C-alpha cells in the first residue's frame, strides 16, 4: 500500500486525488494532508480520509475546523502545513498546491527523500535548474502529474531518462482560438473560465486561454526529460484526446490517448509502476473519432511567445515571469485588467528584471518578490485604461 502526503487537498487536483485514493483503499492511504484556507471542504475531507496528520496554512481558517477525527493530529499555520510534506510515514508526497507558494513543499519533500508526485508547475518553471539535481542527490524520484508530462513519461516507457528525438506537446488552444485581436479585447473573466475541454482551477484556466500555461509546460518538459528547447514542439489539438507525443530517432511517433481527465495521470503517479483502472479515461474507439492537429504559429498567443523567450534566457527570469503572471491573472479575474493587457504586464516586468542564476530558494524568493512589486505597479498604471 502506498502512503501519501497530499499538499493542496482542496484544489482541483487535490480533490481528484482524494477521490482516486478513496476509490482504492487497498492500494492507497492518505496519511497526511495540507491545504490553504478552505476550512469547510477540508473538514469534510478529514472526515472521509482520516489522515494521521492534517494542517491548514491559514490559522484563522484552521480555528474553524472543530470536528477532528480520532487519531488525526490537526494544526494551523504555514509551518504546520509545511510539515505535512515530510510526514514520517509517507512514501510519496503529491504536491498540488498552486503557484510559487507550492515550491517550498516540493523542497521539503525532496529534503526528506520522498518520492515527489508533481502537479505544481512552478516547482520546475521557477526552480528546475536546482530542483532536479537536488532531487537526484537526495534520491528523491520526481513523477509527473500534469497530463502532458505524464503522457510523455508514458510514451518513454515510464523512464524519464529514455532517449528520444523530439517531444510534441499538445494544446487545446483554450477558449479563444481563432479570436481576432479586437474580439479578444471583449473577453471577460467568465468567458476565460469556460475552458472547452478541461475543468480546472481559475488561474490555470486563464493561463490556458492565454497559452502562458503551455509555455510553462515547455519549461517543465525541458527540466523533467532533459530536452533542449529546440527538441520541444507545441501543436494545437482542439479535441484534447492526444495528451502529448514523442518522436524517436527513426521517425516513429508514440502518442498517449484518453478522454480528458486528470484522474488518469494522478492514478498513474500514485500507483507507479502499476496501472489501475480509470473509468473516466476510456475512449470508445468503435465510435467515430476525429483528431485534428494544427501548427502553433508565432504571434498567435503573445504570452506563449514571451514564455518561450524567457525559457531560453533562463536563470531567474522564468520565476519573474511566473510572479508577473500570478499578479496579472488575479487582476484580470478581479476586473482590474483587460485580457489583452496580461501580456503587457508580463513583458513589462521582464524588461525590468535582472537575470541571476536560479541556484537557490533564496534567489528565487528575491526574484519573485521584485517581480510581484513591478507587476503590481504595472497593473496599477494599466487599470485606468481598462474599461
C-alpha positions in Angstrom: 0.0 0.0 0.0 1.2 3.5 -0.9 1.1 6.0 1.9 0.6 9.5 0.6 1.1 13.0 1.9 -1.3 15.3 -0.1 -0.4 19.0 -0.3 -3.2 21.2 -1.7 -6.1 18.8 -1.0 -8.9 21.4 -1.6 -7.8 22.5 -5.1 -8.9 20.8 -8.3 -6.1 18.2 -8.4 -6.2 17.7 -4.6 -9.9 16.9 -4.7 -9.5 14.4 -7.5 -6.5 12.8 -5.7 -8.7 12.3 -2.7 -11.3 10.6 -4.9 -8.7 8.4 -6.6 -7.3 7.3 -3.2 -10.7 6.6 -1.6 -11.7 4.6 -4.6 -8.8 2.1 -4.0 -8.5 1.8 -0.2 -6.5 -1.4 -0.6 -3.9 0.5 -2.7 -3.6 3.9 -1.2 -3.8 5.7 2.1 -3.5 9.4 2.6 -1.6 9.7 5.8 -1.0 13.5 5.8 -3.0 16.4 4.3 -2.4 20.1 4.0 -4.4 23.0 2.3 -4.6 26.7 2.5 -7.8 28.1 4.0 -10.9 26.2 2.6 -11.9 25.0 6.0 -15.4 23.7 5.1 -14.2 21.4 2.4 -11.1 20.4 4.3 -13.2 19.4 7.3 -15.3 17.1 5.0 -12.1 15.6 3.6 -10.8 14.9 7.1 -13.9 13.0 7.9 -13.6 10.9 4.8 -9.8 10.4 4.8 -9.0 10.3 8.5 -5.3 11.0 8.0 -2.6 10.7 10.7 -1.7 14.4 10.3 -3.5 17.4 8.8 -2.9 21.2 8.7 -4.4 24.4 7.2 -1.8 27.1 6.4 -4.3 29.8 7.4 -4.5 29.8 11.2 -7.8 31.6 11.2 -9.4 29.0 8.9 -7.9 26.2 11.0 -9.7 27.5 14.1 -13.0 27.0 12.3 -12.4 23.2 11.9 -13.9 21.9 15.1 -14.6 18.2 14.2 -11.3 16.4 14.2 -11.3 12.6 13.6 -9.9 10.4 16.3 -6.3 9.6 15.5 -5.7 12.7 13.5 -3.3 15.4 14.7 -4.5 18.7 13.4 -2.7 22.1 13.4 -2.9 25.5 11.8 -0.2 27.8 10.3 2.3 27.7 7.5 5.0 25.7 9.3 2.4 23.1 10.3 1.3 22.8 6.7 4.9 22.5 5.5 5.5 19.7 8.0 2.9 17.6 6.0 5.3 17.4 3.1 7.9 15.5 5.1 5.5 13.4 7.2 7.4 10.4 8.5 5.1 7.6 7.4 4.5 8.9 3.9 6.2 7.1 1.0 5.2 9.8 -1.5 4.2 13.4 -1.5 1.8 14.7 -4.1 2.2 18.5 -4.4 -0.9 20.0 -5.8 -0.6 23.4 -4.1 -0.8 26.2 -6.7 1.6 29.0 -7.5 5.1 29.8 -6.3 4.0 29.1 -2.8 3.9 25.4 -3.7 7.7 25.3 -4.4 8.6 25.1 -0.7 6.5 22.0 -0.2 8.4 20.3 -3.1 11.7 21.3 -1.4 10.6 19.8 1.9 9.6 16.5 0.2 12.9 16.3 -1.6 14.9 17.1 1.6 13.1 14.2 3.3 14.0 11.9 0.4 10.3 11.3 -0.5 9.1 10.4 -4.0 7.6 13.6 -5.4 4.4 13.4 -7.5 4.5 16.8 -9.0 1.4 18.7 -10.0 2.8 22.1 -9.1 4.2 23.6 -12.3 6.1 26.4 -10.5 8.5 23.9 -8.9 10.2 23.3 -12.2 9.3 26.6 -14.0 10.9 28.6 -11.3 13.4 26.2 -9.7 14.1 23.5 -12.2 17.8 24.4 -12.5 18.5 23.4 -9.0 15.5 21.2 -8.0 16.2 18.4 -10.5 19.9 18.0 -9.4 18.8 18.4 -5.8 16.3 15.5 -6.1 18.9 13.3 -7.8 21.4 13.9 -5.0 18.7 13.2 -2.4 17.5 10.0 -4.2 14.0 11.6 -4.4 12.2 10.5 -7.6 10.1 13.0 -9.4 6.9 11.7 -11.1 4.9 13.9 -13.4 1.2 14.6 -12.7 0.5 17.2 -15.4 -1.4 15.4 -18.2 1.1 16.4 -20.9 4.2 15.3 -19.0 2.5 12.2 -17.8 1.8 11.4 -21.5 5.4 11.9 -22.4 6.5 9.8 -19.5 4.2 7.0 -20.6 5.5 7.2 -24.2 9.0 6.9 -22.9 8.1 3.7 -21.0 7.8 5.4 -17.6 11.5 6.3 -17.9 12.3 10.0 -17.8 15.8 9.3 -19.0 14.9 7.2 -22.1 16.3 8.5 -25.4 14.1 10.5 -27.8 14.4 12.8 -30.8 11.6 15.3 -30.1 8.8 15.9 -27.5 5.5 17.1 -29.0 3.2 18.8 -26.5 -0.4 19.3 -27.5 -2.6 22.3 -26.6 -6.3 22.8 -27.0 -5.8 26.4 -27.8 -8.1 27.5 -25.0 -11.5 29.1 -25.2 -10.4 31.8 -27.7 -8.6 30.0 -30.5 -9.3 32.0 -33.7 -10.5 35.2 -32.0 -9.4 38.4 -33.7 -7.3 40.9 -31.7 -10.4 43.2 -31.5 -12.6 40.4 -30.2 -10.0 39.4 -27.6 -10.4 42.9 -26.1 -14.0 42.0 -25.2 -13.1 38.8 -23.2 -14.4 38.7 -19.7 -13.3 36.6 -16.7 -16.4 34.5 -17.1 -15.6 33.8 -20.7 -12.0 32.9 -19.9 -13.0 30.4 -17.2 -15.2 28.4 -19.6 -12.5 26.0 -20.9 -13.7 23.9 -23.8 -12.4 20.6 -22.6 -10.9 20.7 -19.1 -12.4 21.5 -15.7 -9.5 23.2 -13.8 -8.8 25.9 -11.2 -9.3 29.6 -12.2 -5.6 30.6 -12.5 -4.6 27.6 -14.8 -7.8 28.0 -16.8 -6.9 31.7 -17.6 -3.3 30.6 -18.3 -4.6 28.0 -20.7 -6.6 30.7 -22.5 -3.5 33.0 -22.9 -1.3 29.9 -23.5 1.1 31.1 -20.8 0.4 27.7 -19.3 1.8 25.9 -22.4 4.9 28.0 -22.2 5.3 26.8 -18.6 4.8 23.2 -19.8 7.6 23.5 -22.3 9.9 24.6 -19.4 8.7 21.7 -17.3 9.4 19.2 -20.1 12.9 20.7 -20.5 13.7 20.0 -16.9 11.9 16.7 -16.5 13.2 15.0 -19.6 16.5 16.8 -20.2 15.1 18.1 -23.5 16.7 21.1 -25.3 14.2 23.8 -26.3 14.8 23.1 -30.0 13.7 19.5 -29.3 10.2 20.5 -27.9 7.3 21.3 -30.2 3.8 22.5 -29.3 0.9 21.8 -31.7 -2.8 22.7 -31.4 -5.1 19.8 -30.8 -8.6 21.0 -30.0 -10.1 17.6 -29.0 -7.7 17.1 -26.1 -7.6 13.4 -26.7 -3.9 13.1 -27.6 -2.2 14.4 -24.5 1.3 14.5 -25.9 3.6 12.6 -28.3 7.3 11.6 -28.5 9.2 11.2 -31.7 12.2 8.8 -31.8 15.3 8.7 -33.9 13.8 6.5 -36.6 10.9 8.9 -37.2 8.3 6.8 -35.2 5.9 8.8 -33.1 4.2 7.4 -30.0 1.2 9.1 -28.5 -0.9 8.7 -25.4 -4.6 9.0 -25.9 -7.5 9.1 -23.4 -10.5 11.2 -22.6 -9.5 14.5 -20.9 -9.5 13.6 -17.2 -6.8 14.3 -14.6 -7.6 11.1 -12.8 -5.5 9.1 -15.2 -2.2 10.9 -14.6 -3.0 11.2 -10.8 -3.7 7.5 -10.6 -0.6 6.6 -12.6 1.7 8.7 -10.4 0.2 7.2 -7.2 0.2 3.6 -8.5 3.5 3.6 -10.4 4.9 1.2 -11.6 1.5 -0.4 -11.7 -1.6 0.8 -13.7 -5.1 0.8 -12.2 -8.4 1.1 -14.0 -9.6 4.7 -14.6 -13.1 4.5 -16.0 -13.3 8.3 -16.8 -10.3 7.9 -19.2 -11.6 5.3 -21.5 -12.2 6.0 -25.2 -14.8 4.3 -27.3 -12.9 3.7 -30.5 -15.8 1.9 -32.0 -17.4 5.3 -32.4 -16.4 7.9 -35.0 -13.4 9.9 -33.7 -11.7 12.8 -35.4 -8.3 14.0 -34.3 -7.0 17.4 -35.6 -3.5 18.9 -35.3 -2.7 22.4 -36.2 0.6 24.4 -36.1 1.1 26.9 -33.4 2.4 30.0 -35.2 4.4 32.8 -33.7 2.2 35.7 -32.8 -1.0 33.7 -32.2 -0.5 33.8 -28.5 1.8 36.6 -27.2 2.0 35.1 -23.7 3.3 31.8 -25.1 6.0 33.7 -27.2 7.1 35.7 -24.1 7.4 32.4 -22.1 9.5 30.7 -24.8 11.9 33.6 -25.0 12.1 33.7 -21.2 12.7 30.0 -21.1 15.7 30.3 -23.4 17.2 33.1 -21.4 16.7 31.1 -18.2 18.1 31.9 -14.8 15.6 33.6 -12.5 13.7 35.1 -15.4 11.1 32.3 -15.6 10.5 32.9 -11.9 9.9 36.6 -12.6 7.6 35.6 -15.4 5.6 33.4 -13.1 5.2 36.1 -10.5 4.1 38.6 -13.1 1.6 36.1 -14.4 0.1 35.4 -10.9 -0.4 39.2 -10.3 -1.8 39.8 -13.8 -4.3 36.9 -13.8 -5.5 37.9 -10.3 -6.0 41.5 -11.6 -7.9 40.2 -14.7 -10.2 38.0 -12.6 -10.8 40.9 -10.3 -11.8 43.1 -13.2 -8.8 45.4 -12.9 -7.1 44.4 -16.1 -8.2 43.6 -19.6 -7.5 40.2 -21.1 -5.1 41.6 -23.8 -3.3 43.6 -21.1 -2.0 40.4 -19.4 0.9 40.1 -21.9 1.7 43.8 -21.4 2.3 43.1 -17.7 4.5 40.1 -18.5 6.7 41.8 -21.0 6.9 45.0 -18.8 8.1 43.0 -15.8 10.7 41.0 -17.8 12.1 44.2 -19.4 13.0 45.5 -16.0 14.1 42.2 -14.5 17.7 41.4 -13.9 18.7 37.8 -14.7 20.5 35.9 -12.0 21.3 32.3 -11.5 18.4 30.2 -10.2 20.6 28.3 -7.8 18.8 28.6 -4.5 15.4 29.1 -3.0 16.6 32.4 -1.7 17.5 33.6 -5.2 14.0 32.6 -6.4 12.3 34.3 -3.5 14.1 37.6 -4.2 13.2 37.4 -7.9 9.6 36.6 -7.1 9.3 39.5 -4.7 10.8 42.0 -7.1 8.7 40.8 -10.0 5.4 41.0 -8.0 6.1 44.5 -7.0 6.9 45.5 -10.6 3.7 43.7 -11.8 1.5 45.5 -9.2 2.9 48.8 -10.3 2.2 48.0 -14.0 -1.3 46.8 -13.2 -2.0 50.0 -11.3 -0.9 52.0 -14.3 -2.9 49.9 -16.8 -6.1 49.6 -14.8 -7.0 53.2 -15.5 -7.0 52.4 -19.3 -9.2 49.3 -18.8 -12.9 49.8 -19.3 
